[in-house]
Amino acid sequence: MKNIFVLSTLCCILLFAFTEPNSNFSSHKGNTGNDSLELKRGEKLFTSNCSLCHSINNSKLIGPTLFEIEKKHERVWLINYIKNDEKFSKIDKTAHKKREQSSFVDHQNFEEFLSDNEISLILKYIKSKSE
């Protein structure tokens, strides 16, 4: 009986040790503390990296507004474009067309400065402000 208890305890420890912190086992869609922290981090990243050129309230700055940007492009596409639009436009027709049509300054490439996760947090923040 003692071996079963030890084995089940070990299984629980391993389960939690190898589960990603953002994994949700329930279908609850409510705002969790983790969501709140992610939105705050996304806001900070947006403010320090994007807000000089982009708005999220439909006002025009140097670059286009990012209001409801995820309705126009999928998140993976946006991450690739944000990381390096020049390189991405060489392999993606939509990105190429977007670069050709842009009348503003070249987009800053964030490939060396922001991780995919950080860009995803920025997009999550933008999405929260676009709803």
N, C-alpha and C positions, 0 to 999 in steps of 0.2 A: 504494500500500500504506500509506503514511504517513497519507493521508486517511481510510482505513478505521479505522485505529487511533485517530486523533483523534476521529472520529465515534462509535466505540463507547465510548470513554472519556467523551465528553460525554453520551451516552445513559445511561451508568451513573451519572454525577454527577447528572443530572436525575432519574433514577429514585429515588435516595436522598434528594435534596433535597425531593421532593414526596410522599414516603411518610411517613405518620404514624408516629411513634416506637413506638406500641403495636401496629402491624400485625404479624401473624405470618404468615410465608409457609409455615411448616411446620405439620404437624398435631400436633406434639409438644405434649402437654398438661402436661408437667412444670412444676414451680415454677421460674420464672425469677427472676433478680435483680430484674427489673422488677416482677414480682408481689409479691415481698417488700417492695420499696419502697412499692408501692401499698397493701399491707396495713398497713404501719407508718404511712403517712400517714392511712389510713382509721381506724386505731386512735386516732391523735392527734386527729383531727377528732371521732370518736365521744366520746372522753373529755372534750373541751372543750365539746361542744355537746349531747350526748345523755345521758351517763351519770348526770347528776343525777336524771333522771326515768325513764330506761329501763334495764332490764337486758337481757342477752343469754343469761342462764342460767336462765330461768324464774322467777327471784325477782321478787316484786312490789315495785315502787317507786311513785312518784306516778303514772306512766304505765304502760301495759301493757308486758309483756316483748316484746322484738323477736326472740326466739328463733324461727328458721325463718320469719321474716316474708315471705320471698320465695316460700314455699310457699302463702301466703294471697293475695298480691297480686303483680302483675307489677311489674318495676322502674320502668317509665315511670309507672305509677299511683302508686307509692310516692314517686317524685321529686316529682310534682305535689302530692301530699298533704303531704309534708314542707315543700315551699316555701311553701305557703299553703293550709292545709286549709279555712279559711273560704271563700275564693274558689273553691277547687276543688269544695267541697260544693254550690255553687250550680249546677254543670253536671254533676256526677256523682252518681248516685243512691246508689251504695255509700258514697261519701265523706259524703254527707248523712246517711245512716243511721248511719254510724260516729260522726259528730259528735253526733247526737241521743242515742245510747246511752252516750256517754262520761260517766263520773261523776267524772272528774278535771278538773283545771284546763285551761283552753284551751291548746291546743298552740302553742308558739312558732312564729311564721312566720319561716322562714329565707330567704325570697325575696331579701332585700337583703344577706344575710350569706354565703350559700353558693351556689356555682355548681352546675349540674347535675352536672358532673364530680366535684365534692367530695362531693355527696350520694351519687353512684354509688360513690365510694371508701368511704364509710361503710357502704353496703349490702354492698359486697364484703367488708369486714371482718366485718360481722355474719354474713354467709353463711359465712365461713371458721370462725367460732366456733360455728356451728349444725350443722356437719357431724359 
